[in-house]
Amino acid sequence: MNIYVANIPFKASEQELKGLFEEYGEVSSAKIIMDKVTQRSRGFGFIEMADESAGRQAITSLNGFNFLGKTLVVNEARPKTDAPRSGGGGGYRSGGGGGGGYNRRNDY
């Protein structure tokens, strides 16, 4: 079972996170997601547990749990989709264009 964990303290290690979940059963892997640029924790991660019932017990027990001073948000991970992320955008409105300079002339 794959479990999503949010609001992980930045000072927490993968080993500490794994230890927290091992109280409920065998943990296959523990991964804290790191920022590619800064190499700092992004504050969320994933736990993989071998037994689904142990995973459900961990979710129930640890959702809202105070871990190193922060309240964890724990739920079943959803499968990653190939849909593009929403948001972003920017740029000019359709029909718009780039700028020019103030009083810019084309007669050189």
C-alpha positions in Angstrom: 0.0 0.0 0.0 1.3 3.4 -0.9 0.7 6.2 1.6 1.0 10.0 1.1 2.4 12.0 4.0 2.2 15.8 4.0 3.4 18.5 6.4 6.6 16.6 7.2 9.0 18.8 9.3 12.0 19.9 7.2 14.3 18.6 9.9 12.9 15.0 9.6 14.9 12.3 8.0 13.5 9.4 5.9 14.8 7.0 8.7 12.7 8.9 11.4 9.6 8.8 9.1 10.1 5.1 8.4 10.5 4.4 12.2 7.2 6.1 12.9 5.3 3.9 10.4 7.1 0.7 11.4 5.1 0.8 14.6 2.2 -0.4 12.5 3.9 -2.9 10.3 6.6 -3.6 7.7 7.7 -0.6 5.8 9.0 -1.4 2.3 10.2 2.1 1.6 10.1 5.7 3.0 10.8 8.6 0.7 10.8 12.3 1.5 10.5 14.4 -1.7 13.4 16.9 -2.2 13.5 20.1 -4.2 15.7 19.6 -7.3 17.3 23.0 -7.1 17.8 23.6 -3.3 18.0 19.9 -2.3 15.8 20.7 0.7 12.7 18.8 1.8 9.5 19.8 0.1 7.6 18.8 3.2 5.9 15.7 1.8 6.7 12.1 1.0 5.5 8.6 0.5 5.5 5.4 2.6 5.1 2.0 1.1 3.8 -0.7 3.4 3.7 -4.4 2.6 0.4 -5.1 4.3 -2.7 -3.1 3.4 -4.5 -3.5 6.7 -1.4 -2.3 8.5 -1.2 0.6 6.1 -4.9 1.6 6.8 -4.2 1.4 10.6 -1.2 3.7 10.2 -3.3 6.2 8.2 -6.0 6.2 10.8 -3.6 6.5 13.7 -1.1 9.0 12.2 -3.3 11.4 10.4 -3.3 14.5 12.7 -0.3 13.1 14.7 2.2 15.6 16.0 5.6 14.6 14.5 8.6 16.7 15.5 6.3 19.7 16.2 4.1 19.5 13.0 0.8 17.9 12.5 1.0 15.2 9.8 -1.6 14.8 7.0 -1.7 11.1 6.1 -3.8 9.4 3.5 -3.8 6.8 0.8 -1.7 7.9 -2.2 -3.6 8.4 -5.4 -2.0 7.1 -8.6 -0.1 9.7 -10.6 -2.0 10.8 -13.7 -0.6 11.9 -17.0 -2.9 15.0 -17.1 -1.0 18.3 -17.4 -0.9 20.4 -14.2 -3.3 23.3 -14.1 -2.3 26.8 -13.5 0.7 28.6 -14.8 0.0 30.5 -17.9 1.0 34.1 -18.1 2.3 35.9 -21.1 0.3 38.3 -23.2 -3.4 38.1 -23.9 -4.4 36.8 -27.2 -4.0 39.5 -29.8 -1.5 41.3 -27.7 2.0 41.8 -28.6 5.4 42.7 -27.4 6.3 46.1 -26.3 8.3 48.8 -28.0 10.1 51.7 -26.5 8.8 55.1 -25.7 8.5 57.2 -28.8 10.3 54.5 -30.8 10.7 55.2 -34.4 11.6 53.0 -37.3 13.3 55.7 -39.4 17.1 55.3 -38.7 
